[in-house]
Amino acid sequence: MACTGQKHQLSTTIPVLNNGSTGLGDILLNYRYQAVYRERFAFSPRFSLILPTGNYRNGLGAGVPGYQLSLPFSYLLSTKIATHYNLGLTFTPDARQADGSKSDVTVFNYGISMILLLSKNFNFMFEVAGNRTYTKVRTDYSKTGSFFINPGFRYAINFKSGLQIVPGLALPIGLGPSNGDIGIYGYLSFEHPLWKPKS
């Protein structure tokens, strides 16, 4: 959702999760700043406030607010191939576990993706993504990681009002520390300017 044009943007992420229990996850309120926008290169840092809307007892949320910083870079290789690179950090202090215990959780994430623009509205996507999670309970630390490849596609439906609806589907496949994990990732985005710029 554009706030004052392309430079400043507000959006929300509303996840629905299934890890044995199905339900609403923690909602993100996002602010993105279009710092660099060239013909072939773009850089748009994003800050997100994570709201504790998921049920932590069912493993669907953290039970407390969290904070996320994302540093995405995009580079257009050609008129048909775009690449994206992302580094991120998520910090959730005193995150609540299903048993009621608390811990500070820090997640470092990275990702590289390639988008093949098969047509104006249909894209094929291939992504490599992973993370490293550090959990602190008092003075004790533990760490875990994940690594996935993620092929998928998305399709844009455009309306005269300016509304754009983008459904997508991907198949995450775990490798290395995530070997044997596989899933289905559904994506649905509604994008519309809050107001139209004056002519």
C-alpha positions in Angstrom: 0.0 0.0 0.0 1.7 3.3 -1.1 1.6 6.1 1.6 3.0 9.1 -0.2 4.1 7.6 -3.5 6.9 5.2 -4.2 9.4 6.9 -1.9 7.6 6.1 1.3 5.5 3.0 1.6 3.4 1.3 4.4 2.2 -2.3 4.3 1.1 -5.1 6.5 1.9 -8.8 6.5 -0.8 -11.1 7.9 0.5 -14.7 8.1 -1.6 -17.8 8.4 0.5 -20.7 9.7 0.2 -24.5 10.1 2.7 -26.3 12.3 0.2 -28.9 13.6 -2.1 -26.1 14.7 -3.5 -23.7 12.1 -4.1 -20.1 12.9 -3.1 -16.4 12.6 0.6 -15.7 13.2 2.2 -12.5 14.4 1.2 -9.6 12.1 3.9 -7.2 10.7 3.5 -3.5 10.2 6.0 -2.5 7.6 7.6 0.9 6.6 9.8 0.8 3.5 11.9 3.7 2.2 12.9 3.8 -1.5 16.5 5.0 -0.9 17.9 4.2 -4.3 15.9 3.7 -7.5 18.0 3.6 -10.7 17.3 2.1 -14.1 18.8 -1.3 -13.2 19.4 -1.0 -9.4 17.2 -0.4 -6.3 17.8 -0.4 -2.6 14.7 -0.2 -0.3 15.4 -0.7 3.5 12.4 -1.8 5.5 11.6 -1.6 9.2 8.8 -3.7 10.7 7.0 -3.8 14.0 5.9 -7.3 14.9 2.6 -7.5 16.8 2.0 -10.5 19.1 -1.3 -11.6 17.4 -0.3 -15.3 17.1 -1.0 -17.8 19.9 2.4 -18.6 21.4 0.9 -21.6 23.3 0.3 -23.2 19.9 3.7 -22.1 18.5 2.1 -19.5 16.2 3.7 -16.4 17.7 6.1 -14.9 20.1 3.6 -13.6 22.7 5.4 -10.2 22.8 6.3 -7.4 20.3 9.3 -7.8 18.0 11.4 -5.8 15.6 12.7 -6.5 12.1 15.1 -4.8 9.8 15.5 -5.8 6.2 18.1 -4.6 3.6 17.0 -5.7 0.1 18.9 -4.9 -3.1 17.5 -5.5 -6.6 19.5 -5.6 -9.8 18.0 -6.0 -13.3 20.2 -8.3 -15.4 18.1 -7.9 -18.5 14.5 -6.9 -19.5 13.4 -10.4 -18.7 15.6 -11.3 -15.6 15.6 -9.5 -12.3 17.7 -10.6 -9.2 17.1 -9.7 -5.6 19.4 -10.0 -2.5 18.3 -9.6 1.1 19.9 -9.5 4.5 17.8 -9.1 7.6 17.7 -9.1 11.4 14.7 -9.9 13.7 14.9 -9.4 17.4 12.2 -10.5 19.9 13.1 -9.8 23.5 11.4 -12.1 26.1 9.7 -14.2 23.5 7.3 -16.7 25.2 7.6 -20.4 24.5 4.7 -22.8 24.6 5.7 -23.9 28.1 5.5 -20.3 29.4 9.3 -19.8 29.6 10.9 -16.6 28.1 14.0 -16.1 25.9 15.6 -13.4 23.8 15.5 -14.6 20.1 17.7 -13.1 17.4 17.4 -14.2 13.8 19.8 -13.4 11.0 18.4 -14.2 7.6 19.6 -14.0 4.0 18.2 -14.7 0.6 19.0 -14.6 -3.1 16.3 -14.8 -5.8 15.9 -14.7 -9.5 12.6 -13.6 -11.2 12.0 -14.6 -14.8 9.5 -12.1 -16.4 7.7 -14.5 -18.7 5.1 -11.8 -19.4 3.9 -8.5 -18.0 1.8 -10.2 -15.4 3.2 -13.7 -15.0 6.6 -14.4 -13.3 8.5 -17.6 -12.5 10.6 -17.3 -9.3 13.5 -19.2 -7.8 14.9 -18.4 -4.4 17.6 -19.6 -2.1 17.0 -18.6 1.6 18.3 -19.4 5.0 18.6 -18.1 8.5 20.6 -18.5 11.8 18.6 -18.3 15.0 20.2 -17.5 18.4 18.1 -18.1 21.6 19.3 -16.7 24.9 17.8 -17.9 28.2 19.5 -16.1 31.1 23.2 -16.7 30.3 22.7 -19.8 28.1 22.7 -19.6 24.3 21.5 -22.1 21.7 21.6 -21.8 17.9 19.7 -23.4 15.0 19.6 -22.8 11.3 17.6 -23.4 8.1 18.3 -23.5 4.4 15.7 -23.8 1.6 15.4 -23.6 -2.2 12.1 -22.2 -3.2 10.7 -22.5 -6.8 7.4 -20.8 -7.5 5.4 -18.4 -9.6 3.1 -15.3 -9.2 0.5 -13.7 -11.4 -0.8 -10.1 -11.3 -4.4 -9.1 -11.8 -4.8 -5.4 -12.5 -8.0 -3.3 -12.1 -8.8 0.1 -13.5 -9.2 1.5 -10.0 -5.4 1.0 -9.5 -5.9 -2.1 -7.3 -3.5 -4.9 -8.1 -4.0 -8.4 -6.7 -1.1 -10.8 -6.9 -1.5 -14.5 -6.0 1.5 -16.7 -5.9 2.5 -20.3 -5.0 5.9 -21.8 -4.1 7.3 -25.1 -3.0 10.0 -24.7 -0.3 12.5 -27.7 -0.2 14.9 -28.0 2.7 18.6 -28.8 2.3 21.5 -29.1 4.8 20.1 -28.3 8.2 16.6 -28.4 6.8 17.1 -31.6 4.8 13.8 -33.5 4.4 11.6 -30.5 5.1 9.1 -29.6 2.3 6.1 -27.4 2.2 3.7 -25.3 0.2 3.8 -21.5 0.4 0.8 -19.5 -0.7 1.1 -15.7 -1.3 -1.7 -13.2 -1.8 -0.9 -9.5 -2.1 -3.4 -6.5 -2.4 -1.7 -3.3 -3.6 -3.5 0.0 -4.0 -2.4 3.6 -3.6 -4.0 5.4 -0.6 -4.5 8.4 -2.9 -3.7 9.3 -6.4 -1.0 12.0 -7.0 -2.3 15.3 -8.3 -1.9 15.7 -12.1 
